[in-house]
């Protein structure tokens, strides 16, 4: 039941391997998973040459990361990679939670229309990686080197020297900045000797990709104590290609080797689906950890994604948070490499994404506690919440089958607090992600706010403010450059006529004013670019 | 879904702004306790919270709901 290698790539010798002295690169990314690839695409798109190293030469074993959230899709869209994912992926937004055979409750992750991207798509990780590899190949500034395995690392005063093993033997490569995006079992983290600290959960879970024809809607289904898997939990997701993802809780005493065997797996799935007309494509037995390293930036070595933090899969917070790490890092690293921001800007990556990791770990830990109680008392709490959920809202709100990934709002030194005397109700507080909304362009074509903002530092003006802009800031006038035909831009930003919002290159709001002035906008722009001591 | 005997009504809608955090707090309060110690902690907690509720008719409603939730009342999907 081993997985298939869907996409095979070739090792190619790089001229760097024949250089008499180690070649120096501005940025080297270790790991060509979703996080490393998104980072490399974003960097290359911002004009930074980037080399990506990966120890393998193929992608396609198992579905792995499966659920990609709206914010992640918005990032992929900005990078020109969302469309093929949307075409291939299974769109969903409804989740259902069952106890036994009964539906306890259902939830809708995007009850409101007017967003370019859906709440979620399910897509096997190898398809996403293939899309990203193809997108990266369209940038002359980017180079992906397969079967390049980092075996040693040495910190330099102003960079990092790597020893890279290849089929032709090792070579040395230097970089001003190295980003470790090499996953939960990060080699880079081991080479740096960093402890990966947190909680391990004892329960084992079986994850299987099962090909079958099934007339079930595209929704997330979670069972506590289902009839087909008594006393445990089960999770079902629809994937492309007529494949279903099945997660079954096995308990702490399960033997991982035995549970992986067809004679155990097939009867479990037969009980769940009620027939034999299926094919098991991939199976794995997992335990979960929720843990992180203490600091994501270690001089010139930066960690992102699972290499920096790991969560349980309930809530789809692994790949989604990793991709959000990459987008948070890309514009900052680009500005530092290009001399437009001080290196201290990268401290905000550590602060913002550490807080996001803590948030994700907290959600993921609570979900895992609920799904896999560790003591008789924990199980009593869980069963009490489930019992109350059958008749009350208070119980339903305590039932936790995974809280699905939403983007973090940053409490950050890069934000400028709202001005004294300006009261805002709702809308986008500084640090929060800019919501999308439908717009139309001047020529009448319909479009989206996030598309119009793109990856630049942008001042969104509700109408014409006429104020002078600092260098590097682009103006987007709602009602002039684009039109808010449905009123959803004004509503979602909570912004009256004459107001303005300064948006970071990662589409998070940095500052907002009801009565913007040039000096305040310039100060907020300096601050978001790291040119301030305040709060650092 | 609201009990109506008393002058105040038992609130069965979620009141906590972050139920997950409260749930975690309860679970963590029991970490490292034996089953007997857990039962004793819960019992003290019930007495403290009953005093905080401060209304015998509300307490009676809460007891009634807790009993009813145990005997397989039908699930009420929230749509």
Boltz contact constraints between the chains, C-beta under 6 A:
constraints:
  - contact:
      token1: [A, 102]
      token2: [B, 75]
      max_distance: 6.0
  - contact:
      token1: [A, 103]
      token2: [B, 77]
      max_distance: 6.0
  - contact:
      token1: [A, 104]
      token2: [B, 75]
      max_distance: 6.0
  - contact:
      token1: [A, 105]
      token2: [B, 77]
      max_distance: 6.0
  - contact:
      token1: [A, 105]
      token2: [B, 78]
      max_distance: 6.0
  - contact:
      token1: [A, 366]
      token2: [B, 20]
      max_distance: 6.0
  - contact:
      token1: [A, 366]
      token2: [B, 24]
      max_distance: 6.0
  - contact:
      token1: [A, 369]
      token2: [B, 27]
      max_distance: 6.0
  - contact:
      token1: [A, 376]
      token2: [B, 35]
      max_distance: 6.0
  - contact:
      token1: [A, 377]
      token2: [B, 30]
      max_distance: 6.0
  - contact:
      token1: [A, 377]
      token2: [B, 38]
      max_distance: 6.0
  - contact:
      token1: [A, 378]
      token2: [B, 27]
      max_distance: 6.0
  - contact:
      token1: [A, 387]
      token2: [B, 69]
      max_distance: 6.0
  - contact:
      token1: [A, 388]
      token2: [B, 69]
      max_distance: 6.0
  - contact:
      token1: [A, 390]
      token2: [B, 73]
      max_distance: 6.0
  - contact:
      token1: [A, 390]
      token2: [B, 75]
      max_distance: 6.0
  - contact:
      token1: [A, 391]
      token2: [B, 69]
      max_distance: 6.0
  - contact:
      token1: [A, 391]
      token2: [B, 73]
      max_distance: 6.0
  - contact:
      token1: [A, 392]
      token2: [B, 1]
      max_distance: 6.0
  - contact:
      token1: [A, 392]
      token2: [B, 12]
      max_distance: 6.0
  - contact:
      token1: [A, 393]
      token2: [B, 13]
      max_distance: 6.0
  - contact:
      token1: [A, 393]
      token2: [B, 14]
      max_distance: 6.0
  - contact:
      token1: [A, 394]
      token2: [B, 12]
      max_distance: 6.0
  - contact:
      token1: [A, 394]
      token2: [B, 14]
      max_distance: 6.0
  - contact:
      token1: [A, 397]
      token2: [B, 14]
      max_distance: 6.0
  - contact:
      token1: [A, 397]
      token2: [B, 19]
      max_distance: 6.0
  - contact:
      token1: [A, 398]
      token2: [B, 19]
      max_distance: 6.0
  - contact:
      token1: [A, 398]
      token2: [B, 23]
      max_distance: 6.0
  - contact:
      token1: [A, 400]
      token2: [B, 20]
      max_distance: 6.0
